[in-house]
Amino acid sequence: MNKIYGIITIFAFAGLMIPTSAMQVEAASDLDYMLIIAEKGKKHIKLKINEMQNSNIQDWKNQQVVLDIYDKSGYEIEQLEKAIENGDVKSARKLFISSMGKIKQISLMLNQIAVNKAQDEALPDYPQILKRYEMNVQKLKQMSQKLDADIDFSEIEHLLLLGKQNAEKGQNDQTKQVIDQIALKGLDINKHLASINQVNKIIKAQALAERYVDKINTLIVQAKSSGLLDVASQLENTKIHLASSNTTSQITKNIKIIIIINNNIKETQQKLRQANFDVDEIKLSQNQKFIGKLNQLETKAKFLHSEAIGSNAALYYVEKALSIIHDTKNNLDVSEGKITSKIKLIEGLLLKAEKIVRELT
């Protein structure tokens, strides 16, 4: 019964096995460790093949198919080793996934042969098997509804009904054939659902990436306004990588970079504010404080002027702000209240221009 339970386990937990394998491959960053896993997998499956060849199973019809798949897997593992030696990470991972997939395929085929042998040696509890399969089908239905996959379950439901009827009549051979069909159909449905789930993950990740592109544009403006040109350049590169990302892992990696940069900008801005506070503490003259503020606004205005090309409205606000800045610098002998009012006016004009530029990007 243990070997019979094997095929049930494959069907019941196929949905867990497929994504788990993908997650493990994505997590494997050590290429040498990939090669170790692949070689151990090859060695293990070779022992299983030898055991099967030395057994008394007479109905091993797929022997040559298994051996052909094993040879292909061995060749890919050899290519994997070469790729690792050449430092070709992309090819190495691709070869690792492919070779392990073939090893897994062989394992499933050998397990199926063992299951068939066990069924020949002992009468299976077909009604119990069909009951478990029926529970698995219900789980697949729930997953299909959750993913809005619109999968037609009529065929597998018909097979379940047919299997029950055959089992009640004691038609074991026919029941076994129907159960095999249910297992294959269930695996196909599960594979399809896993594919839909992966696509949905990518779509959600890409939507998140698009939202972060807007965030990057804002951060770029902040970085340039603060004089952090290196940070702005790094953000530009990250923006390009994020826009071209097509996997959840790539998108997640770039978003983490953005979060770190955002924190760095905030820290730098805090230091600048603290520096300004220290300057106030040593009581700089009124004119020096205003000149410093006007220089900051002028730097920001010049940056926005280069970004506002193509928008007459934005250019109007920027050029008007620059005019007021120059006029204020040349007339610092007026009252503090007037200068403060002009600075607020300049800030308001630049804020309007910045908003227009942000909407354009």
Secondary structure, 3 states (H helix, E strand, C coil): CHHHHHHHHHHHCHHHHHHHHHHHHHHCCCHHHHHHHHHHHHHHHHHHHHHHHHCCCCCCCCHHHHHHHHHHHHHHHHHHHHHHHCCCHHHHHHHHHHHHHHHHHHHHHHHHHHHHHHHHHCCCCHHHHHHHHHHHHHHHHHHHHHHCCCCCCHHHHHHHHHHHHHHHCCCHHHHHHHHHHHHHHHHHHHHHHHHHHHHHHHHHHHHHHHHHHHHHHHHHHHHHHCCCHHHHHHHHHHHHHHHHCCCHHHHHHHHHHHHHHHHHHHHHHHHHHHHHHHHHHCCCCHHHHHHHHHHHHHHHHHHHHHHCCCCHHHHHHHHHHHHHHHHHHCCCCCCHHHHHHHHHHHHHHHHHHHHHHHHHC
